[in-house]
Amino acid sequence: MANYLALKLDPLPSPDLELPIVGQPFTRPDPEVVEKLRQVPSATASALLHKVGIRHTWIEGPVTSRPGVRTAGPAVTLQFMPQREDVASGQDQEQIEKSSALWHVLDAVQPGDVLTVAANGDRYSGCMGEMLFAYLKGRGGAGAVIDGRIRDWANVEKLELPIWSRGRTPNYASQAGLFPWAYNVPVAMNGVLVLPGDVIIADDDGAVVVPAKIAPFMAENGVKHETWEVFSRMKLAEGGSIWRYYPLSEEGLAEYDAWNAAGRPQKTAP
């Protein structure tokens, strides 16, 4: 009788799979559009997207590492997946990572891009550390939004790179249960779909995804929204009626148009 308790398969056969998986080339939005979106807070972007019918855009979980700093840029995506022993697991994981999507995605980064990392909110895998963040910054990356954790914080902080993450861990990327699987592919960021080339807007309120095809509309209307809010904020601080100035009533809108035409003075006439 076979000893089923002693079953062993050494080495484990691997599936017919070539890693990393690489998505199709994508087009980034016009740089002028992205530059305008850098002026738009995530709260404004979320509200306007909701008004046009796109409801799930805020990536709940990742928080800023640099309060008061805002960034915006096209998403370059990195997807982590669960490890399985017949694919990638065991010894020499750090060497294996060098041929994984984790290294390759950084070479896909162009100036102004935001690295967007889907790691299932994992508490144990340190998706990136000091050296890779230094490389990201050196390539001109505008920041990173990570649905997971990072490592080497004491040195990463010195880079002054805008990063949104779920926290810190001492572990390296594949030390726990995940492995960097694919890049330039659609990813799920805590239930929010991000496609390569979508624009990420991130600030103290968190990170919001602007679909690439809607980015020009958002840039134009987001900047307009911010401009009238400057006017409304000023009028409310002067004691003006919230019914008139937030949101703008017809009378408030007429005042706003006159203020805008006058060059947006810092104070309005009594």
Order of alpha helices (4+ residues) and beta strands (2+ residues): beta-alpha-alpha-beta-beta-beta-alpha-alpha-beta-alpha-beta-alpha-beta-beta-beta-beta-beta-beta-alpha-alpha-alpha
